[in-house]
Structures are given as C-alpha cells and as structure tokens.
C-alpha cells in the first residue's frame, strides 16, 4: 500500500503549507525517505501506517482501487472506518463502486466528502417505563441524544453503522426519526429501518509529481484502533523504524507521518500514547503527524523549526 503512505505524506505537506504559509514541494518520486524543499528549510519524511493488515485485505484494496481508477481516474483516498466491509463480489461491488464514484465526481481538488452506503438498523421496545435506549454499534456514543426523544425503554441495534455522518443536521434528523418510529411500537415490537454509513473520501490537492490513482486507507478487518495497548506497541515500532531510516539524515527536519485507522480524528489515541512514552523515543523527530479521516494533526511539532517560530509569533 505504497500509495496510501504517499498520499498521507502529500496530505501532510498540503496541511503544513496551509497552516504555516509555506511552499514545501516534493523533491523526486516518493521513497522510503522522501525529501521536500521549502526555501531555507527542507524536510526528510518517513510515512507509515498506524495499523496492521492481512495480505488478503491489501489485495482486495488493490483490486477495488484499480476498478475505481478505471471508472474515474484521479488521485483519491478512501478512508475505511472500523467495522466497515469492502464489497465481496457482485452485485455489491458494482453498487459500491457507483456510490464511491458518485461522491468523487463532486469533489474539487483538495476537498473531501462522504460516501453514503445504505445500512439497516433495528429498534425494539422493551418496557413502557423509562426514557432511554440501550444502543449497540456505531450510534453507541450518541445514546443520550437518542434517549431524550424516547418514551419508554428501547434497544437500538446500529451495528451496521460504522461511521456516523459529520453533518449535524442529518444527525438530528436521524435522532428525530428514531423518536418518531418509537411512538408506534408496543412492548415486544421490533422495527427495521434504513440509514446511511458515511465513509470519508478525499481528492488530493494538486502538487508536483502527483499521478492519478486511488488508495484505500483506514481500519483493516481485525485491527482495533481503540485498543490503547495495541496502538502503543505499534507506535513504538513505527518510531523505531522511522528513526533508523532517518539515522543518516543531516541538515533537514526529520518528519514521521502516520496514516491512522480512526473513524474521526477526535477519537485518536496516538497523541496520548506518544506523551506516555520515554521522551527520547520522539526526540529525534522534528515533526510527528497523524493523517486520518480526511484530517491532519500534529502530534509533535518542534518549536526549533523557523516556520513554527514565525507561526507562534
């Protein structure tokens, strides 16, 4: 998945240029240690995945990326959320490709959107008393928003929903719809209804040396981004590998870019994990950045960098 690592590095450069009003540009083709120049400062970048994946997933990603590229050429990265499944055969694959391409067709360079995939949820009434819902699945974090619209005790099975849309208006509409559906249920009744999974899709900003091609990044099956101990072990390994790759670098800032598996940047645990390590593990890097779910976040940014000092000033 070299393209996923390359696109993570390119998204980081675009963020850095916008955040600090710079013009860093890649110097040559993407490599294990990638160079970018920006006036008086140059960067040596290592990009890595903060997730682990089986070969079968990588192979499937490559197959789907090829089909997406044949259907709509361009430079895009699709972020697969935790629990999200890639299509396995027809007719699901063609419908999945159609929906992804539909979203891609609406994106200008450097913009992001959400691929909408239909899912079915189930709501059941347990008791007349109470005013709450026991929620499993992707809506579990939002049980209070749902419960305040209920009269009685309910269960909501939202395991088919892996990433809830960012659109707050649509979120409220779903809460209200669940409340309305609950009004017609008697104790013991269960009703199924349809909503949409929302996977983040980015079109890369135009930049020097950028070629067409799709990438799928995010959370492979079996990886648990919420498992702090697993993330800490993997992060420690990535720091060690990147430090070794950059050991001979002199005269440029040392950068590690991590492609994450979180469905929202708000839920990342890499930053807290990094702060819990021995400071010497990260001290050799001037910048450590996390890229996930169409966002970029600096986990470490050395104030010794001239453009950071200017930004602070």
N, C-alpha and C positions, 0 to 999 in steps of 0.2 A: 504493500500500500504506500509506495513512494509518493504518489500524487497527493494523498491525504496529508502526508508530512510536509510536502512542498507547499500545499495550499495553506496549511496552518502557518507556515513561516511567512508566506506572502500576506496573509491577513494581518499578521502581527506587524509587518512593515507598514502596511496601509494605516493601521491604527497609530503606530508610532509617528508617522509623518503628519497625520491629522492632529494628534494630541500635542505634539511639540513643534509643529510648523516646520518640519524638515522635509528633505527630498532624498531620503535613502533609496537607492536603486540597486538591484542585484548586479553583481559583477560575475557574469558567466552563468552556466547552467547549474541547476540545483545539484547539490552534492552533500555528502555526509557532514562536511563543514562548509557552509555556504557563506560567501562574502557579500557584503552590501556596503556601498560607499555613500557618504553623505557630507561632502565638504571636508571639514577638518577632522571628522570622526568616521571611522569605519567599524563595521560590525562583523564578527565571526559567529555564525549561527548554527546551532545544532537543533534539529527538530525531531521530536519523539512522540510516541503515543502513550498516554497515561491510561492505557487499558491493554488487556491481553485478549487474543482472539485465536480461535481454531482455524486451521487452514481451510476447512470447508466454508466458513463464513467469508474469508478473504476471496476465495474462488468465486463464490456467489456474488459478492460485491463487484468483482471484475466483470462478470458476465452481464450484470444489470447495468453497470456503467457503460459498457460497450453498446448495449441496446439504447440507452438514453442518449449516448453520443451520436449514434446513427439516426435517432429520431429528431434530436435537436442539438446540433453542435454548439459548444460553448464551454466556458470554464465555470463549473458549478460544484458546490459541495453540499451534500445532503446529510443532515445530522440525524442519525438513528437513535431514538430515545430508548432508555431502559425498558425492556419488555416488548419493544416493537419488533415485529416479524417482517422479514423480507418475503416477497411472494415466492411460492414454490409451485411452478407450473402454471399452465393455462386453465381457465381464462383469467385467473387472478393477476398474472404477470402483465398482461396487456392493459388491464384496467388500472393497475398500479402505475405503469409507465405513463398512461394517458393523464392521470391526475398529477403526477410529478411534472410532466412536461407542460401541462396547463399552467401551473404555478410559475415555472421557469419562464414561460413566454411573457409574463407580466413584469419581470424584474429587469430594471435597468442596471448598468454596470455599478458594482459596489453596493447593491441593495439586497435586502433579504425579505423573505415571505414565509408563509406556512403552507405546506402541502396538506390537503384535507383528505383523510381516509375514513370511510364510514365504519362505525363500530356500534355494537348493540349493548345496552345496559339493562339491568333488571332492578325494579323497585317492588318491594313487598311490604305489606303491613303486618306487624307483629302483635300490637296491642292498641287499644283505644287510648290508654293513658300515656302521658308523657308528651314530649315535643322534641324528639331527636331522631337522628338516623345513625345506624351503625354502618360505616362506609368502608368497603374494601376496594383496593385498586387505585387508579390514578386520581380519583377525587377525594381520597382519604384525607389529604391536607385541608380540604375545604368543608369538612363535615359541619362546622359551626354555621357557615353561610347557608348550607342546605337545611340544617335542623331548624333554623329560625323561621323557615317557611312551612313547617310541618305541624300538624295537629294529631298527635298520636306517636307511636313508636314504629320505626321502619328499619328495614335493611336496604342498602343500595349496593349492588354488585357492579362496580365500574372497572373490573379487571381488564376489560377490552380497551380502556382508555389509558394510553401510556404517557401522552404529553397533552396537557390542557392548554388550549389557546392562550396567548398573551392578551388578546383583546378583552378588555374588562367589560365592555358592553355585551359581548357574546357570553361571557361567564355569567353575568347577572341574568341574561335571558335563559340560560340553562338552569340556574337555580330556581327561577320563577316557573319554568316548565315542569321541573320535578315537583314543586309545590302544587301546581295545578293538577298534575297527574295523581298526586297522593289523595286529592279530595274525593276521587271516585272509587277508592279502594276500601273494601271491607277487610276485617281481620282474616288473614289466611290468603288473601288475594295477592297475586304477583303479576306485574305488567312489564313487558319488554318495550324499549323504545330506542330510537337511533339517535346518535350524535356523531361527532367527528373527532378523530385523532388529529393532532396538528404537529407535523414534523417540520423543523426549521430547514429552510433551503436558502443558500447564498449564491449570488453571482459575484465572482471575484472582480475587484476593480481592475481596470486595465493597467498593466505595468510592463516594464521592459522584460522581454523574453517569455512572456506568458503565452502558452499554447492552449488550444482547445482541449477539453477533456473533463469528464465527470469524476468525482470522488465521493465515496461514502465513508463517513467517519461517525464517531459516537460510541454507542454502547453495544458491543457484540453479545450474542447469547451467552449466558453463563457468567458474565462479568458483573460484579456488584459494586458500582461506584459509591454506594452509601456505606460500604464496609471499610471503616477507617483503617483497620489493621492491614487489610489487603492493599489499600491505596498507599499507606505509609511504606510498606515493603517495596512496592513498585516504584514509588517516587524516589526512594533511596537508591534503587538500582539505576534509574534513569539519571540521577545526579552523578553517580559514579561513572557511568558510561560516557556521559557528556563531558565530564571533567577530564577523562582520559583522552577523548577525541580532541579536546581543545588544549591539551597539555603543551603542545609546541607553539601555540599561537602567541605572538608578541605584537604589540603596537596597535591592537584594536580591541574594542569592547567585546567581551565574551557573553554570548546570549544562548539561553536554553528556552526553546518554545515547545510547550506541551499541548497536544491535542487531547482534550478531555472527553469523558463519557457522560457528563451530567446533562439532564434534560433542560435545566436552567442554570445560568451562571450563579444565581443566588444560592444554589444548593451545593456549590463546590466545597470540598473539604481538603483540597490540596494546600491551600494557603495556611489553614490552621495546622496541618501536618508539618508543613515546612517550618513553621515557627517553633514547633516542638522538637525539632532536630538539634543536634550539635551545630552551632552557628558555622563551624568550619566547613560543613558539608556544602553550604551555599556560598561561602565567602569567595570562592574562586570565580563566581559569575557576577557580571555587572547587571545583567537583567535575567530574570526568570519570568516567563509569561505563560498564561493559560489561555487557550483558544477553545471555546466550546459553544454550541447552541447559538452560532452566529454572533458571538461576542468575544472580546479580548479583555483580559485583566492582567495587570502587572502584579505578580506575587512578590517580586523583589526588583527594586529599581535603585541602583547606586546613585547617591547624590554627588558622587565624584564626577559623573558624566557632565560635560559642559552644557549640553542642551537641557538636562534636568535642572541644573542650577539656574539657567535662564528662565525655565518654566516656573520655578518656585518664586523667582524674583518678580 
